Amino acid sequence: MLTVEKKKSVKNGIARVVVVGLGFLIEILIIYAIFIGLNKYAEWIAIITRIVAFIIIINLYSSDKTSTVKLPWILIIGTFPLAGVLLYVMIGFNPMLRSKKKRFLLAHDKYTSKLIEMNGLESELDEINPYSANISHYIKTQSGFQLNRIQDIAYYPTGMEGLQAQLEAMSQAKKYIFMEYFAVENSDSWEMVEKVLERKVKEGVEVRVVYDDLGSIGFVNTDFAQALRKKGIQCHVFNAFVPGLNVFLNNRDHRKMTIIDGEIAFTGGYNIANEYFGLEKPYGYWKDTGLKLTGPIVNNFVSMFLEMWAVTDKKKNKVVDENTYFINHMEPIAENGYVHAYGETPMKDEKLAENVYISMIEAAKDYIWFVTPYLILTDEMIHAFTVAAKRGVDVRIITPGIPDKKIIYSVTRSYYHVLCKNGVQIYEYTPGFCHCKMCVSDDERAICGTINLDYRSLYHHFEDGVFLCNCETVFDIKSDFEEMLVQSHNVSEEYATGTSSVLKVKQLLLRFVAQLL
């Protein structure tokens, strides 16, 4: 049962969303009023606006953005120059990001440079499985994260199993616990975590927590971070949610990870909130998954976390020796597969997460199965999926049977037709909402992490993923997929023939808007 304080916390969080939303709306109205007040200069404003619109369109057209991202902006700005330019300035273009990008990239390079390459491992994988080696090589060269042998991995087919294992491992921490999550809810699940963290702080263990402000805004109040600090838990809030022009608002920290002593890391789809563990059931049965990783691969997660900690440190606190957080002894590991943990960042032009998924699809020979809560695809991903299906690959995508966001669900379903008519099989998970983000292919490769098949994950969010190959965990993930498929309804035939004209127009409009955000 929720305490009075928890109810107040959620209430305050929701109130804050409303206040910020109203502030953003007022800002738009003020800008509009300013332009209306300049009616006597309407002709000049119209000329200048059209010139600016033309420059933006040319710049967009010549950019290396995907056509799916460029086209909606070009159409809106070309059709409604004044409104389009204002919208683009507020959402699509952010000159302030230049300095932020520089800061993020410097931190990224600093911490990935601390990772030790295991000599000969890439060549070894290339001899066993060249397709997997190619994907791993791409991850390494484009992100700096290192390929490792698997020391030990546990797969959790439910969020609660992952949380229980995580709590047990945290209780054994000797040096430090790092936690980074998109959403934290001040409720039962967080209470279980916080009790362990408080106890470890008293034992002298260093504890750091990073959470995304927007992801947690409906779950915690503005005093939550300060309350943690008073208990000895270091806490940073990523990207505080405030209205304003050209703010760093569209990029969120969607990662979910816990790191213990540099030796154990947990990641997966679940945040620290009740619904992820079945403690509350607003959308039927909530399906989520996770991984526990042990060994040198944990260094990749340490690098991701320290990067985020550094860029969210407003006081610019300096750590005496950050090298102590990395485990650099490379003990021989038995031949039990390969693992490559990686982080996605919107601060780089290279769309690592999307390209890794596309590479997985293109490498598939027999089958490739995905599960995602949201399905909002670029033309490039649609092409990869449909060509694979036409090559005879068994391509399946599992989406929720009960949505958490009805509008996004309509957008998700708008992609069914183009996929299904080209041979992709779409399944809807009937027990409820599937929030896991995974794929598995050919009994050889799998990915599990935080990366959805949507624009936000692939283009705007900080994410993390784990690429696995030639290991038993691939079969564990496949087995879980087979269980999900049994509980899902195949809607492919229904959507392959199309939908009603009215519904199709509605869905296309929603897709058009989704590509702008």
C-alpha positions in Angstrom: 0.0 0.0 0.0 1.3 3.5 -0.9 2.1 5.8 2.0 0.8 9.4 2.2 4.2 10.7 1.2 4.2 8.5 -1.9 0.8 9.7 -3.0 2.0 13.3 -2.5 5.2 12.5 -4.5 3.3 11.3 -7.5 0.8 14.1 -7.2 3.6 16.7 -7.1 5.2 15.1 -10.1 2.1 15.2 -12.2 1.4 18.8 -11.1 4.9 19.6 -12.3 4.2 18.2 -15.7 1.1 20.3 -16.0 2.9 23.5 -14.9 5.7 22.9 -17.4 3.2 22.2 -20.1 1.4 25.4 -19.4 4.6 27.3 -19.4 5.6 25.9 -22.8 2.1 26.8 -24.2 2.4 30.3 -22.8 5.8 30.7 -24.4 4.4 29.7 -27.8 1.5 32.2 -27.4 3.8 35.0 -26.4 5.9 34.4 -29.5 2.8 34.3 -31.7 1.5 37.5 -30.1 4.8 39.2 -30.8 4.5 38.4 -34.5 0.9 39.5 -34.6 1.9 42.8 -33.0 4.3 43.3 -35.8 1.5 43.3 -38.4 2.7 46.6 -39.8 5.9 44.9 -40.8 4.0 41.9 -42.2 5.3 42.1 -45.7 9.0 42.3 -44.5 8.4 39.5 -42.0 6.9 37.3 -44.7 9.9 37.9 -47.0 12.4 37.3 -44.3 10.6 34.2 -43.1 10.5 32.7 -46.6 14.2 33.4 -47.0 14.9 31.7 -43.7 12.6 28.8 -44.6 14.4 28.3 -48.0 17.8 28.3 -46.2 16.5 25.7 -43.7 15.0 23.5 -46.4 18.3 23.6 -48.5 20.3 22.8 -45.4 17.9 19.9 -44.5 18.0 18.5 -48.0 21.8 18.5 -48.1 22.2 17.0 -44.6 23.0 13.4 -44.0 19.8 12.8 -42.1 17.5 10.0 -43.3 14.8 11.0 -45.8 12.2 9.8 -43.3 13.4 12.5 -40.9 14.0 15.3 -43.5 10.8 15.0 -45.5 8.2 16.0 -42.8 10.2 19.1 -41.9 10.7 20.1 -45.5 6.9 19.7 -46.2 5.8 21.7 -43.1 8.3 24.5 -43.5 7.6 24.7 -47.3 3.8 24.8 -46.7 3.6 26.9 -43.6 6.9 29.0 -43.6 6.2 31.1 -40.4 4.8 28.2 -38.3 7.3 25.8 -39.7 10.3 27.9 -39.0 9.1 28.6 -35.4 8.5 24.9 -34.8 11.9 23.9 -36.3 13.7 26.5 -34.1 11.9 25.2 -31.0 12.2 21.4 -31.7 14.3 20.5 -34.7 17.3 22.9 -34.4 19.3 23.6 -31.3 22.5 25.6 -31.7 23.1 25.3 -28.0 23.7 21.6 -28.5 27.1 22.3 -30.1 28.7 23.0 -26.7 26.8 20.2 -25.0 27.9 17.8 -27.8 31.5 18.8 -27.3 31.3 18.1 -23.5 29.6 14.7 -24.0 32.0 13.6 -26.7 35.1 14.6 -24.6 33.7 12.6 -21.7 32.9 9.7 -24.0 36.4 9.6 -25.5 38.0 9.9 -22.0 36.2 6.9 -20.5 36.2 4.6 -23.5 40.0 5.2 -23.8 40.3 3.4 -20.4 38.9 0.2 -21.9 41.4 -2.5 -22.6 41.3 -4.4 -25.9 41.6 -8.2 -25.6 44.2 -8.9 -28.3 43.2 -11.3 -31.1 39.6 -11.6 -29.9 38.0 -10.0 -33.0 40.1 -12.2 -35.3 39.1 -15.2 -33.3 35.4 -14.4 -33.6 35.9 -13.7 -37.4 37.1 -17.3 -37.9 34.1 -18.7 -36.0 31.4 -16.4 -37.2 32.3 -13.6 -39.7 28.8 -12.0 -39.7 29.0 -11.6 -35.9 32.6 -10.3 -36.1 31.5 -7.7 -38.6 28.8 -6.4 -36.3 31.2 -6.3 -33.4 33.8 -4.5 -35.5 31.3 -1.9 -36.3 30.3 -1.4 -32.7 34.0 -1.1 -31.7 35.1 1.3 -34.4 32.1 3.6 -34.1 31.7 3.7 -30.3 35.0 2.7 -28.7 33.4 -0.1 -26.6 35.3 -3.3 -26.5 34.4 -6.9 -27.4 34.9 -9.4 -24.6 34.6 -13.1 -23.9 31.6 -14.1 -21.8 32.6 -14.9 -18.2 29.1 -15.3 -16.9 25.7 -14.1 -18.0 22.2 -14.7 -16.5 19.0 -14.0 -18.5 15.9 -13.0 -16.6 12.6 -13.5 -18.4 10.7 -11.2 -16.0 11.5 -7.9 -14.4 10.9 -9.2 -10.9 13.5 -12.0 -11.3 16.0 -9.4 -12.5 15.2 -7.0 -9.6 15.6 -9.8 -7.0 18.9 -10.9 -8.4 20.0 -7.2 -8.5 19.1 -6.7 -4.9 21.0 -9.8 -3.8 24.1 -8.7 -5.7 23.9 -5.1 -4.4 23.7 -6.4 -0.8 27.2 -8.0 -1.4 28.8 -4.8 -2.7 32.2 -3.9 -1.2 33.3 -0.8 -3.0 30.6 0.9 -5.0 27.1 0.7 -6.5 26.3 2.8 -9.6 22.7 3.1 -10.8 21.4 4.9 -13.9 17.7 4.7 -14.9 15.2 6.5 -17.1 12.4 6.2 -14.6 12.5 5.9 -10.8 9.2 5.7 -8.8 9.2 6.5 -5.1 7.1 3.5 -4.3 7.4 -0.2 -3.2 10.0 -1.3 -5.7 12.3 1.7 -5.0 11.9 1.2 -1.3 13.4 -2.3 -1.7 16.4 -0.8 -3.5 16.8 2.2 -1.2 16.9 0.0 1.9 19.9 -1.8 0.4 21.6 1.4 -0.7 21.2 3.0 2.8 22.7 0.0 4.4 25.6 -0.1 2.0 26.3 3.6 2.5 26.6 3.0 6.3 29.0 0.2 5.5 31.2 2.6 3.6 30.2 1.7 0.1 30.1 4.5 -2.4 26.6 4.8 -4.0 25.7 7.0 -7.0 22.3 7.3 -8.7 21.4 9.1 -12.0 17.8 9.3 -13.1 16.2 11.1 -16.0 14.0 14.0 -14.9 11.3 13.6 -17.6 11.2 9.8 -17.3 10.6 10.1 -13.5 8.5 13.3 -13.5 5.2 11.6 -12.8 6.8 9.3 -10.2 8.8 11.6 -7.9 8.7 15.1 -6.6 11.5 17.8 -6.9 12.8 16.9 -3.4 13.5 13.3 -4.2 17.2 13.8 -5.2 17.9 16.0 -2.2 16.3 13.4 0.1 18.7 10.7 -1.3 21.7 13.0 -0.8 20.8 13.5 2.8 21.0 9.7 3.3 24.5 9.7 1.8 23.4 8.6 -1.7 25.1 10.7 -4.3 22.5 11.7 -6.9 22.4 13.5 -10.2 19.3 14.4 -12.2 19.7 14.2 -16.0 18.4 17.1 -18.0 15.8 18.9 -15.7 12.5 19.3 -17.5 11.9 23.1 -18.0 10.2 24.9 -21.0 12.3 27.1 -23.2 13.6 27.7 -26.7 16.6 25.7 -27.9 16.8 23.6 -24.7 18.4 20.2 -24.4 14.9 18.8 -23.9 14.4 16.2 -26.6 17.4 14.1 -25.6 16.7 11.8 -22.6 18.7 9.3 -20.6 16.8 6.1 -21.4 19.5 3.7 -20.1 18.8 1.2 -17.3 21.8 -0.2 -15.6 23.2 -1.1 -12.2 27.0 -1.7 -11.7 28.5 -3.3 -8.6 32.2 -3.0 -7.8 33.1 -3.1 -11.5 32.5 -6.8 -11.5 28.7 -7.2 -12.0 26.3 -5.2 -14.3 22.6 -5.4 -14.7 20.6 -4.0 -17.7 17.4 -4.7 -19.5 14.0 -3.1 -20.2 12.9 -2.5 -16.7 13.0 0.8 -14.7 12.7 1.0 -10.9 8.9 1.5 -10.8 6.1 -0.8 -9.6 4.5 -1.6 -13.0 7.7 -3.1 -14.3 7.6 -5.8 -11.7 3.9 -6.6 -11.7 3.4 -4.8 -8.4 0.8 -2.7 -10.2 -1.0 -3.8 -13.4 -2.3 -0.9 -15.3 -1.9 -2.6 -18.7 -2.4 -6.3 -18.0 0.6 -8.5 -17.5 3.8 -6.4 -17.9 6.5 -8.4 -19.8 10.1 -7.2 -19.3 13.5 -8.9 -19.4 17.0 -8.3 -18.2 20.6 -9.5 -18.1 23.3 -9.9 -15.4 26.8 -9.8 -16.7 30.0 -10.6 -14.9 33.7 -10.1 -15.9 35.7 -7.6 -18.0 32.6 -6.6 -20.1 31.4 -4.7 -17.0 34.0 -2.1 -17.8 31.9 -1.0 -20.8 29.1 -0.2 -18.4 31.4 1.6 -16.0 32.6 3.8 -19.0 28.9 4.7 -19.9 28.0 5.5 -16.3 31.1 7.7 -15.6 30.5 9.6 -18.8 26.9 10.4 -17.8 28.0 11.2 -14.2 30.6 13.7 -15.5 28.3 15.6 -17.8 25.6 15.8 -15.1 28.0 17.0 -12.4 27.1 20.7 -12.1 29.6 21.2 -9.3 32.4 19.7 -11.5 33.5 17.5 -8.6 36.8 15.8 -9.3 37.3 12.2 -8.4 40.8 11.3 -7.0 41.4 8.3 -9.3 38.6 7.2 -11.6 40.8 4.2 -12.8 39.9 2.5 -9.5 36.3 2.0 -10.9 37.6 -0.2 -13.7 38.7 -3.8 -13.4 41.7 -4.2 -15.5 42.9 -7.6 -14.7 42.1 -9.9 -17.6 42.0 -13.4 -16.4 41.7 -16.3 -18.9 38.0 -17.0 -19.6 36.7 -20.3 -20.9 35.4 -20.5 -24.4 31.7 -19.8 -23.7 30.8 -17.1 -26.2 31.3 -13.4 -26.9 29.6 -10.3 -25.6 29.8 -6.7 -26.7 28.0 -4.1 -24.5 27.6 -0.7 -26.1 26.0 2.7 -25.5 24.1 4.8 -28.0 24.4 8.6 -27.8 22.4 11.3 -29.7 25.5 13.5 -29.4 27.1 11.6 -32.3 25.9 11.7 -35.9 26.5 7.9 -36.3 23.2 6.1 -35.5 24.8 3.2 -33.8 21.8 1.5 -32.4 19.8 1.6 -35.6 22.7 0.4 -37.7 23.4 -2.5 -35.3 19.8 -3.6 -35.7 19.9 -3.3 -39.4 23.1 -5.3 -39.5 21.4 -8.0 -37.5 18.6 -8.1 -40.0 20.9 -8.2 -43.0 23.1 -10.9 -41.5 20.1 -13.2 -40.8 19.9 -16.4 -42.8 17.1 -18.5 -41.3 15.2 -16.3 -38.8 15.2 -13.0 -36.9 12.7 -12.2 -34.2 12.2 -8.8 -32.5 10.1 -7.7 -29.5 9.5 -4.0 -28.9 6.9 -1.9 -27.1 6.8 0.7 -29.9 7.3 0.3 -33.6 8.1 3.6 -35.4 10.5 2.9 -38.2 12.7 4.8 -40.7 12.5 3.9 -44.3 15.9 2.2 -43.9 14.6 -0.2 -41.3 11.4 -1.0 -43.2 13.6 -1.8 -46.2 15.9 -4.1 -44.2 12.9 -5.9 -42.7 11.1 -6.4 -46.0 14.1 -7.4 -48.0 15.0 -10.0 -45.4 11.5 -11.5 -45.5 11.7 -11.6 -49.3 15.0 -13.4 -49.0 13.1 -16.2 -47.2 14.2 -15.2 -43.7 11.5 -15.8 -41.0 11.0 -12.3 -39.8 8.7 -11.8 -36.8 8.0 -8.7 -34.6 6.1 -8.9 -31.3 4.3 -5.8 -30.1 2.0 -5.2 -27.2 -1.6 -6.5 -27.1 -2.5 -3.8 -24.5 -0.9 -0.4 -25.1 0.4 2.0 -22.5 0.0 5.0 -24.9 -2.9 4.7 -27.2 -1.7 7.4 -29.7 1.7 5.7 -30.0 -0.1 2.4 -30.4 -1.9 3.7 -33.4 1.4 4.9 -34.9 2.8 1.4 -34.2 -0.1 -0.3 -36.0 0.3 2.1 -39.0 3.5 0.3 -39.9 1.9 -3.2 -39.9 0.6 -3.0 -43.5 3.9 -2.2 -45.3 5.7 -4.9 -43.3 3.0 -7.6 -43.5 2.3 -7.3 -47.2 6.0 -7.9 -47.8 6.1 -11.1 -45.6 7.0 -9.8 -42.1 4.9 -11.5 -39.4 3.5 -9.3 -36.7 2.3 -10.7 -33.4 0.5 -8.8 -30.6 1.2 -10.0 -27.1 -2.2 -10.8 -25.7 -1.5 -11.0 -21.9 -0.7 -7.3 -21.8 2.2 -4.9 -22.4 5.6 -6.2 -23.6 8.2 -3.6 -22.7 11.3 -5.7 -23.4 13.6 -4.7 -26.2 15.3 -7.7 -27.8 16.1 -9.6 -31.0 17.4 -13.1 -31.7 18.7 -14.6 -34.9 19.8 -17.9 -36.4 20.6 -19.5 -33.0 23.8 -17.4 -33.2 23.2 -13.8 -32.2 20.9 -11.8 -29.9 20.6 -8.3 -28.5 19.0 -7.3 -25.1 19.0 -3.9 -23.7 17.0 -0.6 -23.6 16.7 0.2 -27.3 13.2 0.3 -28.7 12.3 0.2 -32.4 11.3 3.8 -32.5 12.6 7.3 -33.3 13.1 8.3 -29.7 15.4 5.4 -28.9 17.2 5.3 -32.3 17.7 9.1 -32.7 17.1 11.1 -29.5 17.9 9.0 -26.4 21.0 7.8 -24.6 20.6 4.0 -24.6 22.6 0.8 -23.9 22.5 -2.6 -25.5 24.2 -6.0 -25.2 25.2 -7.9 -28.4 25.6 -11.6 -27.7 26.9 -14.3 -30.0 27.8 -18.0 -29.9 26.6 -18.5 -26.3 23.9 -20.3 -24.3 22.2 -17.1 -23.5 21.1 -16.8 -27.1 19.1 -20.0 -26.7 17.6 -18.7 -23.4 16.4 -15.6 -25.2 15.1 -17.7 -28.1 13.2 -19.9 -25.7 11.6 -16.9 -24.1 10.6 -15.6 -27.6 8.9 -19.0 -28.3 6.9 -18.7 -25.1 5.9 -15.1 -26.0 4.9 -16.2 -29.5 2.6 -18.9 -28.1 0.9 -16.1 -26.0 0.6 -13.7 -28.9 -1.9 -13.2 -31.7 -0.6 -13.2 -35.3 -2.3 -10.2 -37.0 -0.2 -10.4 -40.2 -3.0 -11.6 -42.5 -5.4 -9.0 -41.2 -3.0 -6.1 -41.9 -1.4 -7.5 -45.1 -4.7 -6.6 -46.9 -4.7 -3.1 -45.6 -7.0 -1.0 -43.4 -9.9 1.3 -43.9 -9.2 4.6 -45.8 -10.2 6.7 -42.8 -8.0 4.8 -40.4 -5.2 4.8 -42.9 -5.3 8.6 -43.2 -5.4 9.0 -39.4 -2.4 6.6 -38.9 -0.4 8.4 -41.7 -0.9 11.7 -40.0 0.2 10.3 -36.7 3.3 8.8 -38.3 4.1 12.2 -39.9 4.0 13.9 -36.6 6.0 11.2 -34.8 8.9 11.7 -37.2 9.3 15.3 -36.1 9.9 14.6 -32.4 
